[in-house]
Amino acid sequence: MLNRLIHIYKAKSTLQNHVSSILKENIKKIDAINGQIIIMDCKSGEIKAMVNLMNTKSGIKPAIRQLSEPTAFNAYSFIISSIGTR
């Protein structure tokens, strides 16, 4: 059981790091103010990775608070994807 938990933790950590580096690259590429990525298993609702970065004068850093307000499109996307998995 413990070995399985360690394996799951390492996999999530690797995914989190990979998502963070992809977001960082794209924030630099388009010179965005901030960026957010949430990867979720639609069947279970489990959050697999979540990254929120902001572009500051001193570089790209983890965002302390959410800078952008959720849009209606995001809410509808979530509802539609949830309905589509049933």
Rosetta blueprint (number, residue, H / E / L):
1 M L
2 L H
3 N H
4 R H
5 L H
6 I H
7 H H
8 I H
9 Y H
10 K H
11 A H
12 K H
13 S H
14 T H
15 L H
16 Q H
17 N H
18 H H
19 V H
20 S H
21 S H
22 I H
23 L H
24 K H
25 E H
26 N H
27 I H
28 K H
29 K H
30 I H
31 D L
32 A L
33 I L
34 N E
35 G E
36 Q E
37 I E
38 I E
39 I E
40 M E
41 D L
42 C L
43 K L
44 S L
45 G L
46 E L
47 I E
48 K E
49 A E
50 M E
51 V E
52 N E
53 L E
54 M E
55 N E
56 T E
57 K L
58 S L
59 G E
60 I E
61 K E
62 P E
63 A L
64 I L
65 R L
66 Q L
67 L L
68 S L
69 E L
70 P L
71 T L
72 A H
73 F H
74 N H
75 A H
76 Y H
77 S H
78 F H
79 I H
80 I H
81 S H
82 S H
83 I H
84 G H
85 T L
86 R L
